[in-house]
Amino acid sequence: MKYLIAGLGNIGEEYKHTRHNIGFDVADAFAAKHQASFRNDRLADVAECKWKGKTFIVIKPTTYMNLSGRAIKYWLDKEKIPVENLLVILDDLALPIESIRLRPGGSDAGHNGLKSIQESLGTNQYPRLRFGVGNDYPKGRQVEFVLSKWKKTEEPVVQEKINKSTEIIESFASIGIARTMNDANKLTFLL
């Protein structure tokens, strides 16, 4: 069984460890947990690891967020991975920082990365792990907010959620999305 784990984010120093790049941070943590390292490859930085008889292709698209779909489509096709074995990890403004949500599909909710994936795959029915980043910003300042770094007070909960996200990825691959959703979507992380 093969899985494509796609952490969304933007390449470049200025985007490192921002709210919008949480997908990259989760991908890094998952690869590190499984002693895998990233190499630069076509449209993405790619790491490969095995766990309990399953192979994980972990990608961080180098296309920038708005073209994430190109990289995901390329790696799904190249590795012959079915779309139900894809898990996209992304930031979500609609969720409070205390939450994460695992979903089998759904709308892009205005997220440009999801919009691109939907266009490239021709469907919005693919699993995604939405990492709540909160929405504590003044009206019209959404872009600055998602491209900002975490507050010092948020860092412990963010790290806890990153660690939990690596377990959710393993659970998704071992017991399936339905049972994993039951557990993951009930979690609350305290600030």
Order of alpha helices (4+ residues) and beta strands (2+ residues): beta-alpha-beta-beta-beta-alpha-beta-beta-alpha-beta-alpha-alpha-alpha
